[in-house]
Structure formats: C-alpha cells, structure tokens
C-alpha cells in the first residue's frame, strides 16, 4: 500500500500529516510494517520530528556524459539528439552541462565514435532510520545538485526492494505540481492532497487535482487549518465529488507543538480523531473495501 501525501504548494502541512500519521498508524494498529519516506529531497524535514536510530547510509549517484576529445570527430550529433540542451558543440569543443543533463543516455548511445561515455556523479545521500517500530527513509540532495527526480526514483526503488509487499509506505512528497511531485506520486495507490480553506489554497488544490487527473491517480483531500478562511474548498470538492476524509483544526497549540518538533496528535485530541478517520480510510482501501 503506497500512500503519497502531496499538495499544490509548500507549507500546507504535508510533513505534519505524514509524520503524525505514520506514528499514529504504527501505535494504533500495533504494526511494524509502516515505512515513512521523505521524498522532499531538496529540503527533507520529517526527521526533525523523529528521534531515530541510524541503521544505514549510502551515497546515491546519477549518470552523466563525459567528453573524450581524443575520439571525437565533432560531428555535432550529440547536440542534435539532446532535448535538454545539456550538450553543446562550441567550436572545437563539446561542452557538457551536468546541471541540465537528465541522464537519458541519448548523446552517449548515439555518438558514432563513443566519445561521450556515461560516468557516475554523486547526487546525494540516502539514510535509513529506526524509530520505534517505524522504518524511516530520508534522502537528501547534495548542495549544488538541481535534479531531484533521479534521487526520488532511486529512493522509491530502494524502499520497494528493501521492504515486503505488506508494508504501508507513506511518501512525504515534494510541494507543487512539477516533475518531482509526479515522480513521487505516479505509482501511489492513493494520493492524499492536503490544502487550506482559503482562495489561495483552493487555487493550488485545483492545480494538484489537475495533475492527479492527468496521471489517472486516485486521490482524496484533507483540509488543514480548518475554519480559517471560507467554504470554497468544500464546495469545490462537493461539486467534483471529491472525498474530504479529514479536517485538521486551526489551533495555536498545534503551531506551538510543531515548532518544538513534537508529535501533535499525542497532545491534541482533535488531531487524533482526524487521524483515526484517515487510518480507517487507508485500511479500507488496503483491504479492498474502497475502490
């Protein structure tokens, strides 16, 4: 069971929900098959709320082309086949812009003289922690790396190979609706879109829903900071027949607890009640009762 928690913008509560939901499910259902994965690799922060024991750490790499001038005939074919303008013929030199390279191998495979072999470049770190009976995975891009998708993809492959099929994966996804979000959500069984009841929140929720519709993904909505704005989000979801599975209250105490790096549901009963609703929804999905 793969659950991606996403939104159309940052700061709506993805990490708050991901962390509290993971710990709540593990404690409530007495299960040790909960795996929390922080896929916001550009700025992972789930670990700030978890005092985990480091189990393993490994470097992650991506493949980029390296020009070999001794073999090159400067035919310019590499520049023609690169859709990302990462390889350019500049006079008597082939320039490779690593930051633009998507690792598609086109320039390397289609080079008639084999002058652009692919080589490894370190892009980040993947760490595995044990937090009680939860497995927590965090990946982090190295400073200067601009492509999040390869690390997100490798992180998802890691957890799917590391843990059995009965595991419940909770993906704390990147914000927005761009390529990193698509990579994090495209294979999920359910995407939980978290939003706020404001015109701005509705605008970005619509963008997220359009993205999920394009991916043909199943999704439901959680409203965070309920009652701070208007009812436009609820009206929109009702019109579109989109299920709202929980409403997290707007409470200053929640912000104070969050700022201390503590779990909210253990101190706010209303939060716990909403997590129960989400947990019920997830396990009904897992058992095939909702489709």
Secondary structure, 3 states (H helix, E strand, C coil): CEEEEECCCCCCCHHHHHHHHHHHHHHHCCCCCEEEEECCCCCCCHHHHCCCEEEEEEEEEEEEEEECCCCCCCCCHHHHHCCCCCEEEECCEEEECHHHCCCCCHHHHCCCCCCEEEEEEEEEEEEEEEECCEEEEEEEECCCCCCCHHHHHHHHHHHHHHCCCCCEEEEECCCCCCHHHHHHHCCCCEEEEEEECCHHHHHHHHHHHHHHHHHCCCEEEEEEEECCCCCHHHHHHHHHCCCEEEEEECCHHHHHHHHCCCCCCCCCHHHHHHHHHHHHHHHHHHCCCCC
